C-alpha cells in the first residue's frame, strides 16, 4: 500500500504540471498588449493625423506664397505629370487612408458607435474630394472592393462624386449627437469639452467649402448648390457652424515626442532655398498688411517691421534668375524652422468659413451682411498670426481693405489667399484656379504655358486599370491626359 501511494503521488504532480503547462502555452498565444479585436478609437487617431497633419511645402510653391529655386528646382518642377511618381501619385495614397476609414466604420457599426460612423462619412468626403479636385474623375462607387474580387473599378464622373460626398456630409451631421459624450482618441478637439459639437461645426463649414467650389454649377438641379448653402446658413440649430478661432480644425504641435514637432522644424529647404514670392510680398506691402512681418524676414539684416525692407522673388523667372534675385529677397520668418511647435497647422479655419459666407452673400446666394463676415474672417486670420487690437482696426479701415460690393469677390478671395499662408493644404491653389485671383506671373520658371490646372493620373493606373482610366480620360479630356485640361468642376 505504501508502495502504491509513492507511485501515485508523483503521477498526480506530473499531471498537474502538464495541465498547468498547457494552460500557460494557450495563455501566451495571446499578447495582452496587442488587442485581437479593433475598436473605432484605435483607427481614429491615425486617420486624424493623415488628414489634418498633411503639410507640404509644394503647395506653397504652387500657390505662389513662396519661391523655390534650390538645387535647380522651381515650383513646377514639383511635377504635375506622371514623370515624377512621387508628385503624380501622391493623392492616390488617399485610398490607403480610406481603407483605414472603412475599417473604423466597420468596427463602429459592429459596436454601435454611431459617432465614429458619422466621422467615417466625413473622412470619406474629405479624402474623395481631395482626389477628384486633383485629377477629375476617379474611382468612387466601386473603389476599395478588391476583397470582393473587384480589382478594376470604374471611374465615376466628378459630378456624381460631388453628389455622393455632399450626401455623406449631410448624413454625418444628422448622425452626430452632442449629447453622446466625448470621442475617444480625438486629438483635434480633445480639450474642447464638447468635441462632438465641434465636429458638427467643422463638417458643416467644410460642406460650405465644397459648395463654393461648385460655384460654376449653380444651375444644376442634381446639386442644388444655392439651396444647400441656404439650408445650412438658415438653420443654425440643425447645422451649427464655427464661432471663433477656437473652433479651428487644426493640428497643434508639441514637444512631448519628436514625431509631434511641427513638420518644418530644422527644414533645410526653408533655411536655404526658399524666398518669399514677389507678387505675394507686393500684395501685402500695397495693403500695408502687418501679417507680412509674421510671415517673412526683412532683406539683408534690415530692421523688421518696415514694409520697404521686404522683397520677394518672381516665381515665373528662370531658375538662374530666381537664384540671383534670391540674394536680395526676404526669407520666410525663421520661426517656421526654428520653433519645434510654431503655430498649429490648419485644415479648416473659422476665418475660411467666414470668407465662404461673405462670398455667398456677395453672389446673392444667401442674405446677410457680407461686410460683417468679411471683417470677421480678416480679424480671425490676424489673431491667428498674433495681430490684434488697434492694428486690426487700422487695417480694416483702409480704403483698399474696406468691403466694397462692387469689388467684393476680388477682395474676399485676396484676403482668403493671404490667410492661407503655410496652412490649409492646397486650398489656396484650388481657389486661385477657380477664380483666377490673384493673378500669377508666368514665365520660364513656370515650365508651362500657364499655371497647371490638374495632375496627370498615376502610371500605375495605366497598367492596373487601363480600360477604365482610358475611358475616363476620353470622356473628360478628349483622350489627352493633360495638366492644362479643364475638369468638369471648372467648366
Protein Blocks (a to p, Z undefined) as FASTA:
>chain_A
ZZmmmmmmmmmmmmmmmmmmmmmmmmmmpcfklcfbdcfklmmmmmmmmmmmmccfklmm
mnomaccfehhiafklmcfbfklmmlmmmmmmmmmmmmmmmmmmmmmmmnopaklmmmmm
mmmmmmmmmmmmmnopadfklgoilmnopabccdddfklmmmmmmmmmmmmmmmpcfkno
paehiaklmmnopamlmmmmmmmmmmmmmmmmmmmmmmpmklommmmmmmmmmmmmlmcc
dfbfklpccddddfkbfklpcfkgopaklmmmpccdfklmmmmmmnopaklmmmpcceeh
iaehiaklgccddfkbcfklmmmmmmmcccddfklmmpmnlpaddfbdfklmmmmmmmmm
mnomagcjfklmmmmmmmmmmmmnopahjllmmmmmpmkloccfklmmmmmmmmmmmmmg
ophijmmmmmmmmnopacddddfknopabdcfbdcddfklmmmmmmmmmmmmmmmnnopa
cfkbccfklZZ
